[in-house]
Amino acid sequence: MDALRCRDHCEIDAVFEGGGVRGIALLGAAAALESAGYRFQHLVGTSAGAIVAAFLAAGYSAQEILEISRQLDFTQFLDPAPRWLPRPLAVLWGACRYWGAYRGDRFLEWLREMLLAKGVRTFADLGPEQLRIVASDISRGRMVVFPDEASYYGIEPAQFEVALAVRASTAIPLFFRPVILKVREEPAYLVDGGLTSNMPIALCDGPNFDARPTFGILLKDYDPYIIHHRPRTIAGYLAAQFATSRSASDRHYLATHNYLRTIAIDATSVPVTAFTLPKSERDWLEKTGRDAALEFLRTWDFTEWRVVYASWVHTEMRAGATPTPLPSPEGTHDS
């Protein structure tokens, strides 16, 4: 670890991708970065990544969050309704009647408890632009970034509740009920941020984006030049369409210089909603995340990245030039 320890540019921005219970791997990566001497500044998260980003912004260390996750019973968040129905029927009823098998109330309560333990309730309790959470407004077909766009729903951005933003970002469609806000008295249904941007690394970029490193932490092999889908059945065809709608814009943005600042964690073997995950698999996810971060740090050089790629971003990209593709390993995923 000493050989990988940060010597300069140790303050970083970080973007955490969504992925359900695979988020344990995000914590493993974050803990490895902390151990190497990196300090998180601005944080962005989608879905499971929103939980990690919010807790880090609130003042938890990655190691603290890992300790919490090791003791956490994920099944406590599976709260179907109505309670008088047998559980399988209650789950089906919730999915059909309320567009979510589980209420998500217990999860929201837990988020509030954990954040309040660090003195955080609203975004006003955090530093300016310290945290951004991405959700999807399916009523209006748009990506929503909290707290920036809270005013769209009639709420002062600084007064928007952090736990509610995270709850909206983690509302896996048909699994958790959507968060319902109002726009001119009309309901707006907010769900999983991964539907519109699972890796919103662009939110950390701006005029001075290369002042400090930004790391994107991904829960899959996300090389933008690999073909991932080759449908063979109607189910595979539909799955490929859904996957493309979720990730096409992110893949486009992650091409060239952006992919070189990402930590890709291959955790696809673990289902997103595996809330009964055994300890052995939790440990594996944690280790996989740590190993991916350490592998990334072995070749990471911010000065070299900035010299080679920042000039392209500031000049050629502005002029509309076509980026030079990175070398692409071949591979397909049959569906």
N, C-alpha and C positions, 0 to 999 in steps of 0.2 A: 504493500500500500504506500510506503514512503516514496517509492519511485514514481507513483502516480499522483503524489500530493500536489495540490495547486500552489504555484509559486507567484503568479500574478493573474490579474483579471479574475479574481476569485468571487466577486459579486456577480450573480447570474440571474437572468429571468428564466422561468421554466414554464412549459406548457405541457399539461398532463392529459393524455387521451382517455376516452371512455372505454369501458370494457367489463362492467359488472364486477363480480367477485375477483376477476383477474386483477383488480386494482391493488391487490396485495403485492403484485410484482412491481407496480409503480412505487410502492413504499420501499421495496428492496433497493430499487435504483436510487431513490431519493436519499436513503440512508447511506448508500455507498458514496454518493456525491458529498454529503455532509462529512463523512469520515475522511474524505480526500481534501477537506478544507474549503469547499464551496459554500457560499451563503446566498440563500434565496432572497431576491428583492421583489420584482413584480411576478405575480403568479396568475396563470390562466388555467382553467379546467373545464372539461366536459364530462358529464355523467360521473363515473367512478373517479375520474380525474378531478372533478369539481370537489369531491370530498377531500381528497389529498391536498389540493390547492388551498381550500378554505381552512383546513386545520393548520397547515404550515403558516398561512398568513395570520392566523389567530395567535400563533406563538408556540404551537407544539413543535417539537423536533420530529424528524422522520422516525427516529428510534422510539420515541414516546408513542407515536401513532402505531408503530409495529407492535409494541407491547400491548396496546389497547386491542388491536385486531386479533392478537393471539388468544385473548381471553373472551372475545366477543362471540356470542351465539347469534349468527346471522338469521336463524329461523324466527327470532323474536319479531323480525320486521315483516313477517308474512301474516298479515292481519286481515283475513277475509271477512266479508259481511254479506248478508246478515248472519248473526251468530246462531240463530235458531235453526238454520239449515245444516245438514251434514256438510263437512268441509268441502268435498269435491263439488257439491252443488252450489255452495256459497262462492267458491272460486269462479265457477262458470257464470253464476248470477252476476257477480261483480264485473266480470269481463264484458258481459253483454249489456248490463244495465248501466254501469258507471264507467265503462271503457277501461277498467283496470281490475284484475282479479283481486288485488290487495289494496286496502285503503291507503297505506303509506303513512298513517297517522303516528304509529309508534316510531317509525323511522324519523319523522319530523321532530317528534318530542326528543328523541335521542340526540339529533343534531343540535337542537337548541340547548340541551343540557351540556353537551361537550363544548360548545362554543362559549356559552355563558361562564363555564369554568375558567375560561381565559379572558373574561370580561368583554366578550364580543357578542353583540346582538344585531346591530345594523352595520352597514358599510361605513358609517360615520366613525365607528370604533376602530377602523383600520386606517392605515396611511393612504394618502391620495393615490389612486390608481394601483394600489398594492395588490388588489384581487379583482379578477374578472371571471364571471361564470357564464357559460354559454348554454342556452336552452333553445327549444324550437317552438314557435307559435304556429300550430297547425291550422288555426282558424284563419290566418292571414298568410300562410306559406312563407314564413320568414325566420331567419336566425335572429335570436334576441341575445344581447349581451348585457348582463347586469354587473354593476348598477347603472351603467351608461344610459340604457333605454327604459329605465323604470318609469320615467316621466310619461312615456307613451301610454302607460296604464294608470296615469293619474297619481303617481307616487313620487315624491321627491327622492332622487337617486341615493343621496346620503342616508335617507331614512328607510331604505328598503332592507328587509330582514335577510341576513346572509343565509340562515338556515332554510328559508323559503326558496331562495334562489337555487341552493343546492338541491333541495327537494324537487324543484321543477326540472333541473338538468338531469336528474337521475330517474325520471318517470319513464321507465321502459314501457313502450306502448303495449297495452293490454295486460301488462304485468302489474304496474302501479297505476293508480288513478292519476289523470292529469291534474296539474295545478290550474285552477280557474281564476283568472283576473278579469278586470272589466276594461273595455274600451268604449267610452261614450255609452255606458249602460249595456253594451253588448258583451256576452261572455267571450273570453279568449282562452283557448285551451293550450297550456304549455306542457310539453313533453320532453323526452330525452334530447339533449343538445346534439347527440351524435347523428340525428336525422339530418341536420343541416351542416354541421362541421364538427367532426370527431377529433380533428387536430388543428385547432384555430391558431396556428403559430403566427399568422399574419397580424394578430392583435398585439404582438410584442414589437412589431416593426413600425418604423416611422422615420422622420428625417435623421435622427441620430441613433438608428437601430444598432449600429456597430460600435456604440460606446462601451457596451459590455456584452458578453456572450448570452445568447438565448439557446437553451436546449429544449428540443421537443422530445418527450418521452412517450414512446409508442408501445402498444400492447400487441404488436404483430409485426411480421416482416413486411415492411411497407414500401419496399422499393417501387417507385412510381413507374418503372419501365418493365416490370414483370407482368405478364398476362395472367390474371388470377382465375379467370372463369372460362370454361368451355362447356356450355350447357349441352346435356344429352337427353334431358327429359323436360316436360313442361314445368315441373317443380323446380328443376335446376335453372330453367330459363327465367322464371319469375324471381328466384333467389338472386340470380345474376343482376337482374334489373334493380332489385332493391339495394343490393350491395353497391352498385354503380351510383345510384342516386345518393347514397350516404357518403361516398368517398371520392367521387370524381373531382370535385373542386379542390379538395385537400391534396389529392395526388398531383393535380396540375401545379399547385403552389409549391409542393415539396420537391418538385423537379429541380435539378442542378444544385445550386449552393445550399438550398434549404435542407435537402436530405442529408448533407454532410454534417449537419448540427443536430441530428436526431439519434436517440438511443432506442434501437428497435429491439423489443423483447418478444420472443416467440412464445406466446402463452395460449395459442389457439386450441390446444388440446383440452383446455378447461372450459366448460360451458359458462356463458355469461351469468346465468341465473342458478348456478350450483350452490345454493345457500346452505346445503348440508355437506359442504366440502370437508373431507377428513383432514386431520392435522398434517398427515404426510404430504398431502397435496398443497396445503397452505405453505408448508415449509419449502416445498419445491418451487412454488411461485415466488416466494421471497428470495430464494437463492438465485433463481433465474433472472430476476430483476437486478440483483446485485452484480451477478456475473456480466450481464449485458452492459451495465454502466461502467464496470472496470475495463471491459474490452474496448468500449468507446474511448475512455480516457487514455488508453495506451497510444492512440494515434491522434488525439485531439490537440490542435495547436491553434489557438484563437488568432494570434498574430498572422500566421500563414493564411488562415481562412479569410481574414479581413482583407489582406493584401490581394489575394487572388480573386475573391468573389465580390467584395464590396464595390469595386470599380464597375463590375458588370451591372450590379443592381442600380447604381446611381447614374450610369450613363447609357449603356446599351438597352437596358430594360425600359428606361424612360423614352428612348427613341423607337421602341417597338421592335427591337431586334429579336430574332429567334434564338433561344438559348442553345448552347451546344450540349447535347445529351450526355449524361454520364454513361460509363460502360454498363451494360445491362446483362446480368446473368439470365439465362433462359429458364422458363418454368411456367407451367400451367396448372390450374386447379380444375379438375373435372367436377361437374355438377350433375 
